[in-house]
Amino acid sequence: MDRLQLLANHLAAGNFFGDLKQAPPDAIFGLKQEYNNDSAAVKVDLVVGAYRTDEGKPYVFEAVRHAEKAIVENHQLNKEYLPITGNADFLKYSRFLLFGEDSAAIKEKRIVSAQTVSGTGSLRVIAEFLRTNLGDRAMYIPNPTWANHNAVFTKAGFTNLQKYRYYDAKNIA
């Protein structure tokens, strides 16, 4: 019997994951459910951050399809690992987009950037960086937020997580 089959048998026979607890419900997905249940004829889904067609299907912008095609057809791309901070050109033009090409902060090298795997991945990287370099300070996290965001900062060692609301239902703002 090969090692993979032995491992599969071990996991199937025992209670390997038996002590895992169910994660709490995600507040953001709760908002999504409220949106789905709302019968209003005119509404816009801004909950998850993905564009949808009128039929509710994921919408892929033509620019994205064009970029994907360009990447596939570019045989100069070698799929090697990027430097630890990411693709230098991507970072440079991202800074220009955010702060302006003539930004004093960029010219004075006061802006630092790094490319990460994803939204949650970037939070983990910055949480580790902040905790290591600035210590255990209060961290302000929006409410609601994704369920894993609190855990990202807690696992990085932050003990004082504060919440703030960024949506005022009374003023719809």
ABEGO torsion letter per residue (X at the ends): XBAAAAAAAAAAABBAAAABBBBBBBAAAAAAAAAAABABABBBBAAAGBBBBAAGBBBBBAAAAAAAAAAAABAABAGBBBBAAEBAAAAAAAAAAAAEAABAAAAAGABBBBBBABAAAAAAAAAAAAAAAAEBBBBBBBOBBBAAAAAAAAAAGBABBBBBBABBAAAGX
